[in-house]
Amino acid sequence: MSSFLLGALAVAAFLLAALPALLTLANLKLFARAPEFTGGGEEDRNEAGAQAAGAVSVLVPARNEAATIVRMATAVLASRGVALELVVLDDDSRDATASLVAEVSKADPRVRLVAGKPLAAGWCGKQHACAQLAEEARYDTLVFLDADVLLGPEAIARSVAFLHQQGAGLVSGFPRQLTGAVLDWLLLPLIQFILLGFLPLGLSRRDGSPGLAAGCGQLFITDRESYKRAGGHAAIRASLHDGLKLPRAYRRAGLRTDIFDASDLASCRMYSRSSDVLTGLAKNATEGIASPGTILPFTLLLAGGQVLPLLLLCQGLATGWQGWTVWGMAFLAAAAICVWLPRLLEAARFGGGLGAFTSALAHPLAILIFLGIQWVAFVRRFLGLKTSWRGRPLQPQ
């Protein structure tokens, strides 16, 4: 390989890697945590404290969530600084989800169990469940929470404070992702990498364009009036990707949306097996990176900026750097820094201990697997093939 070609590849790798690296550095300052908790005691956890602290309906869709539902409910009920109700919708579970929630409700009147209606045609199961939950809510502040999310005592009060602070119709928190299997350890940190590396957060806050909207479906906070104005979950009834599509619906209605770092407030263990990671990431891929308009640009950006530098490093080491010029090696070194620095900074920021740092070192491999998942999802969509999640067939848009 000629020295010119090697140098040109190094320059291209650097330019493609520099974009997400620079955005990450800027976004880490903007991706703030929710305001600190400033008060509220035991009186704010009951009906008498509702007017002073604001009352919140915590709405949880649950389908076959027996493994996590009690732990989630216990954490929500221990919330400080806010009066709340916890409404859990049993979405035709085949396990003990409903009976476990019923037992919790006997011990705490703030808990209500709702039996979900049969899934209507044209609806995704989660959106159908959330729409029913919104109708059941007694209070005007709505917190949509996934059943596998574990909240800290101040999480709800601080999240609602962020909603009011930002003057937004909808805000979304990104919990700390807990990992245990090989693929979730490898791939789930890419949630933060993609978010911070490719969303200009400052511009997103200044510009209300739906295309710049972002969110995490694990934790949404909104108010009833804004929810109705945006069309609620009915506006995204067929979507599998509420984290992306719900904020876009709000922005199309002229409402502001925002995101915040909830890694100090909440944690989530999404998957227990590597096979579930593959299915989970693939099920909504075609509404994000694997959509026809984005899969090629993102493949170029991710493969060229995050994988190519490692390949060039391996080539240089294998050949004793034959054919490499000083300027080519300098650009390659800069590209390598741009590849690993964002992941290392994110590991330090969002926690995860030694596992987060070792995952960061395997970043190029994670990108390769991630791109493979996107392309498989794209091809399956093109062929009209269906997948399933929690026992239901899915047809991604």
N, C-alpha and C positions, 0 to 999 in steps of 0.2 A: 504494500500500500504506500503510495507516495506521501512525502512529507506535507505537500499542499493539501491532499485529501484528509490526512489525519488532523491537520490544523483546522481545516474547515469544519470537520465534524466536531472538534473540540469547541470551536466558537459557537456553532449551532447548539451544542449541548448546554453551554454556559448561558446563552440567551434564553433558551427554553426553561432552564432551571432557575434563572434569576427572577423571572416573573413571580412564581409562587413564593419564592424566598423573600422577596421584598414586600409582597403583600402580607405575608405572615408576620414579618417584623412590625409592619404598620398596624395590622389587625389585633395583634396581641395586646396592644395598648388600648384599643377601642372595645375589645370584647370583654367588657367589664362584668364584675360580679354584681349581684343585686345589692341594694343599700343595706347597710348593717341594721340589725334589729335594735330598736331603741326603747322598747318597753312592752307592756302588756303582761298581765299576770293570769292567775287562775280564773279571775272573773271574766276574762276575754274568751274563755273556752266554753262558755255556756250561753244560753239565750239572753241572759241579762247583759252580757257584754257585746251583743251584736251591734247596737247602735254606735257604741264608742269605737270598737275595733273594726267594724265592717264584717259582715257575715259572708261566708264563702260556701258554695256548693262544690265539693270535690267529686268529680264524676269519673267512674272507672268502668270501662267495658271489659268484661271478663269471659273468656271462652277457654275452658280447660286450664284454669290457673290455680288448681288446688295446691301446687307446690309453693306458691308465693303469696296467695291472697291474704292469709292471716297476718303475715309479717308486714305486708303493705298496709293493711288496715290498722294494725297496732301502731305503726309509725305515724300515720295520718292523725289518729285520735290523740296522739301525744303532742300535737302541734301547740305552739305557744303564740299568744298575741292575736288570736283570731277566733271568732265563733264560727263553727262550721257544721255542715252535715256531710256525711259520706254516703254517696249513692252508688251502689254496685249493680250493674246490669248483667245478669247471667244470660249469656248469648248461646243458649242451647248446649251447655257444657255436658260432656259425657263422663265427667269425673265428679269429685265431691265439692266442687267450687260453691255451688248454691248452698249446700248444707253447712259448710264452714262459715260462710257469710251469715247465714241465719243464726248460728250460734253466737257470733260476735254481736249481732244486732240485739240479741236477748240481754247481753251484758251492758250495752251502751245504746241508748235511744237515739243517738245521733246517726246511727247506721241504718240504712234502708236497703233492702234487697228488692230488685225489680226483675221480673221475668221478661226477657226479651221477646218481641214479636217475631214471627217467622220472617226470614229474610225476603225482602221484596225484590222483584225483578229489577235489574239494572243497578242494584246497590252492591257496594263492597260491604262485607260484614262489619268491619270496624266503624265505617261511616254511618251505617244503619244504626248501630248500637249507640254511637255518640249523639246522633240526632234524637233518639228516644230519651237519652239521659238529659239532654238540654230541656226537653219538655217536662221532665220530672223535677228539675231543680227548683228549690224553694227560693233561693237567694239570687241576687242579680250579678254577683261576681262568680264566674265559672272557671273552675280549674279542671281541665281534662288531663287525666293521669293514667299511664299504662300500669297494669297490674304488677309488672315486674320491677317497678321503680320504688326505691326505698328513700323516703324523705327524712331529712333532719328536722328537729323540733321547730326551727325558725324558717323552714323552707317556704311554707305557704305565705306567711306574713311578709317575708322579704320579697317573694315573687310578686305579690299583689302591690307592694310598694314600688317595685320597678315598673309595673304597668302604669301606675299613676304618675310616677316621676317622668316617664317618657311621653306621657300624653298619648299613648297608643291605643288602638282598638284591640290589638292582639300582641302578646309577647310570648316568647318561647325560650325555655331554659334547656341547656344541653348538660345532662347529668354526666358524672364520671362513669365510664364504661368499665365494668368489671369483667375480667376474662379468666378462663380456666382451661378451655380446649386450645389446641394448637392454632387453629385458623382464626378464632376470635382474638387471641393474643396478637396474631400477625396482622389481621385486617381491620379490626374495629378502630384502632387509632387513626386510620385513614379518614374517619368521620371528621375529626378536627383538622386534619391536613387539607382535605378537599375544601372544607368550609373556609378556613382562614387563608388558604393559598390561592383561591380563585374567586372569592366574593369580596369586592371592594366595599368593606363595611361602612366606611365614611360616606361614600357615594350612595350606598343603599339607604342610609338614613336621610340624606338630603333629597334624594330622588325617589319618588313613590312608585316607580315603575314596577309592575308585577314581575318582570324578568329579573329584578334584583332582590326579590323576596326570598327569605330562607326561614327555616324553623326546624324543630325537632318534635316529632309526633309523640314523644314520650311525656312531654310536659308543655301544655298550652294554658295560658291565662288570658281571659277576655271578660267583657261585661255583656250582659244580655242584649242591650240595645245595639251594640256593635255587631254582636253575633247575628242578630236578626237582619241587620242592614246588609251584612255580607252574604246572607243566604244560608248561613250555618253550614252544617255538614251536607245538607241537601245540594249545595252548590258544587260539591266534589263527590257526589254520591257513588260514582263508578271508579273513583281513584283508589289506588293502593298506596299512594304516597302522600299522606296528609301533611307530613312535615314540609313538603314543598307546595302542595296545591292549596292548602288552607290559607297560608299567608298571601298567596297570589289572589285568592278570592276576596280577601279583605282589601287588598290594594286596588283591585278592580272596582271596588265599591267606594273608593276614595278615602280609605282608612289607613292610618299608619300602622306598621308592624315593626317589631324589633326583636332582637335576640340577646341573650345574656349567658354568661358562664355560670352554670349551676353545679360545677364540679365540687364546690364546697358545701352544697345544700342537698344534693341528691346523688344516688348511685343506681346503676341498672346492670343486671346480669341478663342480657338479652337471650343468650344461647347457652345450652349446656353441652352440645355436641358440635363437632366440626361440620357434620353434614347439615345441621340446622343453619350454620353460618352461611353456607353456600346457597341454600334455599332462600333464607331470609334476605340476603343481599340481592339475589336475582329476582325476587318476586316484584319489586317495585323499580327495578333498574331502568326499564323502558320509559318510565316517566321522568327520568333524570338523565344521567350521562349516556345511557344506552338508547336514547331516542334518536330517530333518524338524523335530526339536525345537529346533534352534538357529539355523536360517537366518534366520528372521524377527527374533528378538531381536538377532542380530549385525548384520543389515542396518540395523536402527534405530540401534544403537550406533555402527556405523562410518560410515554415511552421515550420520547426524545430528551426530555428534561430530567427524568428520574431513573431511567434504566441505561440509556446510552452512556452516561459518564462512567458507570461501573464497567460496562463492556470495554470501553476505551482504556480504562485503568488496567483491566485484565490483559488486554492486548499489549499494552506497553510493558507490563511486568513480564509477560511471556516471551517477548522479543528483546528484552534488555533495552527497551526504548529506542530501538533502531528506527530511523526515519522520522523521529520526533524532533521538532525544533524547540528552542527555548520558549518562544511565544506560544507554540501549541501546548506545551506542557503547562505553561502558566494559565492558559484558559481552561485546561482540563482540571487543574487544581482548584481554580475558582468555581468551576461547575460542581466538583465534588463537595466543596464547602456548601454550596447552595442546595445540594441534595440532602445532606444530613443535618445541617444546622437547624432548619425549621422543626424537624422531628425531635431533635434533642431538646430544643427549647420547649416544645409542647409536652414532652415527657416530664420536664421539670415543672411546668405550669399546672398540668392537669393531674399529676400524681400517677400512681401505679407502681412505684418502687422500681426495683431492679428490672422487673419484667418489662416495664415501659421503655427503659433504655435499651434493653436487648432487642425489643421489637423494632425500635428506631434504627438499629444497626442493620436489620434485615429489610429495610424499607424498599429497596429496588425489587426484591423478591415479592413483597406484598403488592407492589404496583403491578407486576406481571400477572399475578393471580387475580387481582382486582379487575384488570383489563380483560382477562379471560372470561370472568363472570359476566362482564358487560356484553361481550361479543356473543356469548352463548345465549344470554337473554335476548339480544337483538335478533339473532337467527331464529330462536324459538318463536318470537313474536311475528317475524316475517313468515314463518311456516304455519302460523295459526295454532301452535301447540299450547296447551294449557298446563299449568302447574297447580299445586294445591298447598294450602297452609292451614294447619290445625283442622284437618279433615274436610276442608271446603275447596272445591275447584276455583281457581282464579284465572281471570283473563285480563292481563295487564293491558292498559290502553296504549 
